[in-house]
Amino acid sequence: MSEAVTRPGITADALLASLDPLLRAWLPRQRWFAGKGRPISDFNLVSATELLPPTSELGFLHLLIQVRQPLVPGLAGGSPTLAPDCYQLLVGVRRELPPRLAPALIGHVTRGPLTGYTVYEALHDTRMSGFLLEALRMRARIGTLRFERDPRKNIDDGLAPRVLGAEQSNSSLVYGDTFILKLFRRIVPGVNPDLELPLMLARERCARVPAPAAWFLADVGDEANVLGVLQPYLKGTADGWELALRELAAGRDFSGEARALGRATAEVHLALARALPTVTLGHTQMELIAEGMADRLDTAAKAVPALQPYAPALRTTFEALADLGRGEGTWTAQRIHGDLHLGQCLRSPAGEWSLIDFEGEPSRPLSERRMPQPPVRDVAGMLRSFDYAARSREPWAPQWAGDCRAAYCAGYAEVAGRDPRMDPVLMRAYETDKAVYEVLYEARHRPDWLPVPLSAVKRLATNGPATEQH
């Protein structure tokens, strides 16, 4: 364990003993917990920091805690375990929990040094969440925690905090409709692209991505772990997914917005290509990309029987990509968004689009998420998102999806100078790879949605063009 800054007389082992039984019940219920369906074998406390003075009547614990789980669901004890996941927890400690904080309850401690206390999710306590903003504003250092900020950005004190309701793989706090603090839950050592890329884009003066105002890290060993990023809160913006569904339900055309979103995506790609090195992909690299796609297909087909009938045809798509790499052509790879879909896009009241959440697909290793990739991977993700929107309601609107997909590619070409549809083999391979990922995700997390990517898989298993919707 790293340095522990807790109340006098409370050791790390004793603190963990107090929290262990409560966390075993509470963690699997959280949307951001990645290990659902498997029991927890044990915990390891990486760091523990008391953010409030020892004399305070309240406690505010910042924890980085490793969770070990068996590899095989339903087995514990001597069964093989996956590499532990590390989670960021912010835990409030009170003698009694006021009614307003009842939904944040983790549990009542019955053993160890916190016996008799109640622990809860501290983000819902305005005193605790307000403390985080003040620490960022003042560039505080507390134990292993280091709070940093852009000195050119003004951060007012006393901004009222509130938890953003739509919690996904992370948690977010909004401060006075001025800033939003994204708190990463699953912590991976190394450079987090959700801080790295927006900082780079800010230096390129790319207005399509909100520039970070502040961030905080934990120094654990030789690694700096990014824990949270504070960015401007884009008040009045519309989430791209919700906007698309609303327009679709009203029977309104969305192709104009899709075209504008294509232009915005290309602007971000061009800025990233200026800010960071690009690489040329030859036949060896293309074959490795195709091999990775085929491996992911095999893994998904083993886990989802409904995918198996289509696997042979889908594999030919990846074989075509490998064959493409054996030719004379080359392709450019660069840093990209990595998990682009309508939900990662915001439209301002003036009609301008912004891109957010550059973390990449959380299920993939950080090293892979930070590798240069063909920009068409982002394009394919957005094309899949239009298809998702069209299939999220009845009757399915294939023409609506097809118009959006074509308009998005056309808008992208207006800025990038090349239409992504001019690389049909590459586009088809990346769209297929994304659909396979979606099948596995939905089977694990949202079985009711599984027919959506399966319908795309069925289409992609034919020989029609990648933008075909029928």
Secondary structure, DSSP 8 states (H G I E B T S, - for coil): ---EE-STT--HHHHHHHHHHHHHHHGGGSTT-TTTTS---EEEEEEEEE-S-TT-SSEEEEEEEEEE-BSSTT--TTS-B---EEEEEEEEEESS--GGGGGGEEEE--SSTTTT-EEEEGGGSHHHHHHHHHHHHHT-EETTEEEEE-TTS---S---EEE-S--SSEEEEEETTTEEEEEESEE-SB--HHHHHHHHHHHTT-TTS----EEEEEEETTEEEEEEEEEE--TT-EEHHHHHHHHHHTT---HHHHHHHHHHHHHHHHHHHHHS--EEE-HHHHHHHHHHHHHHHHHHHHH-GGGGGGHHHHHHHHHHHHHHHTSS--EEEB---SS--GGGEEE-TTS-EEE---S--TTS-HHHHTS-B-THHHHHHHHHHHHHHHHSSSS--HHHHHHHHHHHHHHHHHHHSS-GGG-HHHHHHHHHHHHHHHHHHHHHH-GGGTHHHHHHHHHHTSSS-TT---
